[in-house]
């Protein structure tokens, strides 16, 4: 039977733990990067592909047909339907 020193066994074990942590960190960073790119793409392209419920693209302010682009105060602009009190943020 071959004798292996305790020092050699500890070194092999720590190398395996180090490699495992390296893979965990790489997976975490890769997952974060994919999540960021996905979120960034969805947020930026939402306005490009957005359509109103009637299937028509919103006007230059992001309001659908029958909605008025209105100042809600404090720098907020909203789209308000003519016959309702519920206002919504513009689509884009």
C-alpha positions in Angstrom: 0.0 0.0 0.0 1.3 3.4 -0.9 1.7 6.0 1.8 0.4 9.5 1.1 1.3 12.4 3.3 -1.4 14.3 5.2 -0.1 17.5 3.6 -0.7 16.1 0.1 -4.3 15.0 1.0 -5.1 18.5 2.4 -3.7 20.1 -0.7 -5.8 17.9 -3.0 -8.9 18.6 -1.0 -8.4 22.4 -1.0 -7.7 22.3 -4.8 -11.1 20.6 -5.3 -12.9 23.2 -3.1 -11.2 26.1 -4.9 -12.3 24.7 -8.3 -15.8 24.3 -7.0 -16.0 27.9 -5.7 -14.5 29.1 -9.0 -17.3 27.4 -10.9 -19.9 28.7 -8.5 -18.6 32.3 -9.0 -18.5 31.9 -12.7 -22.1 30.5 -12.8 -23.3 33.4 -10.6 -21.7 36.0 -12.8 -22.9 34.4 -16.0 -26.5 34.2 -14.6 -26.3 37.8 -13.6 -25.1 38.9 -17.0 -27.8 36.9 -18.8 -30.5 38.4 -16.5 -29.2 41.9 -17.0 -29.1 41.6 -20.8 -32.6 40.0 -20.9 -34.1 42.7 -18.7 -32.3 45.5 -20.6 -33.5 44.1 -23.9 -37.1 43.6 -22.8 -37.3 47.1 -21.3 -35.8 48.9 -24.3 -37.7 46.9 -27.0 -41.1 47.0 -25.2 -41.8 50.5 -26.7 -40.7 49.4 -30.1 -43.1 46.5 -30.4 -45.9 48.0 -28.3 -49.4 48.3 -29.8 -52.7 49.5 -28.4 -55.6 47.1 -27.6 -57.0 47.9 -31.1 -53.8 46.7 -32.7 -52.6 50.1 -33.8 -49.2 51.6 -32.8 -49.5 54.4 -30.2 -49.0 58.0 -31.2 -45.7 59.9 -30.7 -46.5 60.4 -27.0 -47.3 56.7 -26.4 -51.1 57.2 -26.1 -53.7 55.1 -27.9 -56.7 56.4 -29.8 -59.2 58.2 -27.7 -56.6 59.1 -25.0 -55.2 62.5 -24.3 -51.6 63.2 -23.3 -52.0 65.0 -20.0 -49.7 66.6 -17.4 -50.3 64.8 -14.1 -48.0 67.2 -12.1 -44.6 66.8 -10.7 -43.1 66.0 -14.1 -45.4 63.0 -14.8 -47.1 62.7 -18.1 -50.0 60.3 -18.5 -52.5 59.1 -21.1 -56.1 59.7 -20.0 -59.2 58.3 -21.8 -61.8 60.9 -22.6 -64.7 59.1 -20.8 -62.8 57.8 -17.7 -60.8 59.0 -14.8 -58.2 56.3 -14.9 -55.0 57.5 -16.5 -52.1 55.4 -17.5 -48.4 55.9 -18.2 -47.6 56.1 -21.9 -46.8 52.9 -23.6 -43.3 54.0 -24.6 
